[in-house]
């Protein structure tokens, strides 16, 4: 029997600037075992995801994964262009931790009310790779809020952030400072791929980054961990009970 999976999120799920974790997840299963549907939109905040759930609940899948919050966390950092993001994404409020948690809770509540799907919330990929830096700390704080929402709503919590922290500590990468991605930088990645024929992994390696191409979007190593935590938490026998994380490691 085919398991239908809907993956909800932002640019990490859309996979225009990241390695495609949906593709990697599909490859972990025999042909026909899983059917993946992508619901990712570049730049989305949790509020934006809440507004576009109709297409998910209209044809409810068996499993739903939610990877959202990276942009909410980025908006808490100094130097993030909040006003531009609010205008571009038509946000009715200035992004905040409390509003993020409220919106994510509303996402889960609707998915639970209007589907019978097994739901898993992923914690965030690490922002940057300086674990004591403000960006990484922000992704940790928002990941804790995701864990709280998962527990309160009795859905699975998938510890992507914890897995990446563990591997970053083992890798002991060079102390490269976090830099916010500008539109020009994002276009530059596309140019390197289209014109210079560089893979995302090559771009990542040339910049000395372990999981990302630009401190945010995932290379193959980062995307593989996304696929792994989804698989371990939701698709293998004996997954975690609702609200409980999959053990890291």
C-alpha positions in Angstrom: 0.0 0.0 0.0 1.3 3.4 -0.9 1.7 6.0 1.9 0.8 9.5 0.8 3.0 12.1 2.4 2.5 15.9 2.3 5.6 17.9 3.1 4.7 21.5 4.2 7.2 24.3 4.6 9.2 27.2 3.1 12.1 27.4 0.7 13.8 24.4 2.3 10.8 22.3 1.2 10.4 24.0 -2.2 14.0 23.0 -2.9 14.9 25.7 -5.4 17.9 26.8 -3.3 18.3 23.6 -1.3 19.0 20.0 -2.0 15.6 18.3 -2.3 14.9 16.3 0.9 11.7 15.0 -0.6 13.7 13.3 -3.3 16.1 11.8 -0.7 13.2 10.6 1.4 11.6 8.9 -1.6 14.8 7.1 -2.4 14.9 5.6 1.1 11.8 3.5 0.1 11.0 1.0 -2.6 9.2 2.4 -5.7 5.5 2.8 -5.0 5.8 2.6 -1.3 5.5 6.4 -0.8 3.9 9.2 -2.8 5.3 12.6 -1.9 3.5 16.0 -2.3 5.3 19.2 -2.0 3.8 22.3 -0.3 6.8 24.6 0.0 6.8 28.4 -0.7 9.9 30.5 -0.6 10.1 33.0 2.2 7.1 31.7 4.1 6.5 32.4 7.7 4.3 30.2 9.9 1.5 32.7 9.2 1.7 32.2 5.5 1.6 28.4 5.8 -1.6 28.8 7.9 -3.2 30.7 5.1 -2.6 28.0 2.5 -3.8 24.8 4.2 -6.9 24.4 2.0 -4.9 22.5 -0.7 -3.6 20.1 2.0 -6.9 19.3 3.7 -8.9 19.1 0.5 -7.2 15.8 -0.3 -5.9 14.6 3.0 -2.7 12.5 2.9 -1.7 9.7 5.3 1.3 11.6 6.7 2.0 15.3 7.1 5.4 16.8 7.8 5.8 20.5 8.8 9.2 22.2 8.5 8.5 25.9 9.1 10.0 28.7 11.3 13.4 29.4 9.8 12.2 32.8 8.5 10.4 33.5 11.7 13.7 32.8 13.6 15.7 34.9 11.0 13.4 37.8 11.6 14.5 37.9 15.3 18.1 38.6 14.2 19.7 42.0 13.9 20.1 42.9 10.3 17.2 41.0 8.9 15.0 43.2 6.6 11.8 42.8 8.6 9.9 45.6 6.9 10.6 44.3 3.4 9.6 40.8 4.5 6.4 42.0 6.0 5.5 43.7 2.7 6.6 40.9 0.5 4.8 38.2 2.4 1.8 40.4 3.4 2.2 39.8 7.1 -0.4 41.5 9.3 1.9 41.7 12.3 5.6 42.1 12.9 7.1 38.6 13.3 7.7 37.6 16.9 8.2 34.4 18.9 4.8 34.5 20.4 3.0 35.0 17.1 5.1 32.2 15.5 4.0 29.8 18.2 0.4 30.9 17.9 0.4 30.4 14.1 2.1 27.0 14.3 -0.4 25.9 16.9 -3.2 27.0 14.6 -1.6 25.0 11.7 -1.5 21.9 13.7 -5.0 22.4 15.1 -6.5 22.6 11.6 -4.6 19.7 10.3 -5.8 17.6 13.3 -9.4 18.7 12.9 -9.7 18.2 9.2 -7.4 15.2 8.5 -6.7 11.8 10.0 -3.1 12.1 9.0 -0.1 11.3 11.2 1.6 14.7 11.8 5.2 15.4 12.5 6.8 18.8 13.3 10.5 19.1 12.5 12.7 21.4 14.6 14.7 23.9 12.6 18.0 23.3 10.8 20.8 25.2 12.6 21.2 28.7 11.3 24.9 29.2 10.5 27.4 26.9 12.1 28.7 28.9 15.1 26.8 27.2 17.8 27.3 30.1 20.3 26.3 32.7 17.7 23.0 34.6 17.7 21.7 32.8 14.5 22.2 29.3 15.9 20.7 30.4 19.2 17.6 31.8 17.5 17.1 28.5 15.6 17.5 26.7 19.0 14.9 28.9 20.7 12.4 28.5 17.9 13.0 24.7 17.9 12.1 24.6 21.5 8.8 26.3 20.7 8.1 23.8 18.0 8.7 21.0 20.6 6.2 22.8 22.9 3.6 23.0 20.1 4.1 19.3 19.3 3.7 18.3 22.9 0.6 20.4 23.5 -1.1 19.1 20.4 0.0 15.5 20.8 1.8 15.2 17.4 5.3 13.8 16.7 8.3 16.1 17.3 11.2 15.3 14.8 14.5 16.5 16.2 16.3 17.8 13.1 17.9 20.7 15.0 19.3 18.3 17.6 20.8 16.0 15.0 22.5 18.8 13.2 23.9 20.2 16.5 25.3 16.8 17.3 27.0 16.4 13.9 28.3 20.0 13.9 30.0 19.4 17.2 31.6 16.3 15.8 32.7 18.1 12.6 34.2 21.0 14.5 33.8 23.3 11.5 35.8 26.6 11.0 34.2 29.6 12.8 32.5 31.2 9.8 30.3 34.1 10.8 26.6 34.0 9.9 25.6 36.3 7.1 22.0 37.1 6.2 21.1 36.0 2.7 20.3 38.9 0.3 18.2 38.6 -2.9 21.4 39.2 -4.8 23.1 36.3 -3.0 20.2 34.0 -3.7 20.4 34.8 -7.4 24.1 34.3 -7.3 23.6 30.7 -6.2 21.3 30.1 -9.1 23.8 31.7 -11.5 26.6 29.4 -10.2 24.4 26.4 -10.8 23.2 27.4 -14.2 26.2 29.1 -15.7 29.2 27.7 -13.8 27.5 24.2 -13.5 28.4 24.1 -9.8 26.4 21.8 -7.6 25.0 23.0 -4.3 27.5 20.8 -2.6 30.3 22.4 -4.5 29.1 25.8 -3.5 28.8 24.7 0.1 32.3 23.2 0.1 33.9 26.2 -1.4 32.4 28.3 1.4 33.5 26.0 4.1 29.9 25.2 5.2 28.9 21.8 6.6 25.2 21.6 6.1 24.3 24.7 4.0 25.1 26.7 0.9 24.5 30.0 2.6 24.0 29.4 6.3 20.3 28.7 5.7 19.6 26.4 2.6 20.6 22.8 2.9 23.3 20.9 1.0 23.1 17.1 0.5 24.4 16.5 4.1 21.8 18.7 5.6 18.9 17.5 3.4 19.8 13.9 4.2 19.3 14.6 7.9 15.9 16.0 7.1 15.0 12.8 5.3 16.4 10.7 8.0 14.5 12.3 10.9 11.2 12.1 8.9 11.8 8.5 8.1 12.8 7.5 11.6 9.9 9.4 13.2 7.0 8.7 11.0 7.6 6.0 8.4 9.5 3.2 10.2 7.9 0.7 12.5 7.7 1.8 16.1 7.9 5.5 15.6 7.6 7.8 18.6 4.3 8.4 20.4 2.7 11.8 19.8 4.6 14.7 21.2 7.8 12.7 21.9 11.0 13.3 20.0 12.9 10.6 18.1 16.1 10.0 20.0 19.0 11.8 18.4 21.9 9.8 17.0 
